[in-house]
Amino acid sequence: MDGKGRCLDNVFVERLWRTVKYEEIYLRCYEQVPQLEKGLREYFAYYNEKRLHQSLAYRTPAEVYQEGSRSRKDCLDKSKGNRSK
């Protein structure tokens, strides 16, 4: 921990890895590291693009990220328009 409030950041990471372990790793018996790596790549693609998250109003992280990217782009476009006036 390198600052005030950083311990709260750890809560999200711990929760993510708990989910990964219970939904992927413990359900499959990976015998080799390449199998585990492939399984984790596939799981994180599913987790980010297909798995609905209650805390995100039953949307995927990819949907939320894309929505945020569009709104940031809109803000930047608006600020550029205001400068030209």
C-alpha positions, 0 to 999 in steps of 0.5 A: 500500500503506497498511500491513503485509501489504497487498501480499498483498491485491494478489495476489488482485486481480491474480489476479482481473483476470488471470482476467477478461482471459483468460476474457472480454476477450481472447476477445471483441473489444469495440469500444465501452465499452457492449459491454464494460460489458455483457460484464463485468456478465454475466461477473461474474454468471457468475463469482460465481454459476455458475463453480466455484472450486477454492480454494472446494472447487468451490463458487461465491463466492455459495454461500460468501458465503450460507453465511457469512451464515447462520452469522453470523446463527446466531451473532447469534441465539445471542448474543441468546438468551444475553443473555435468560437 
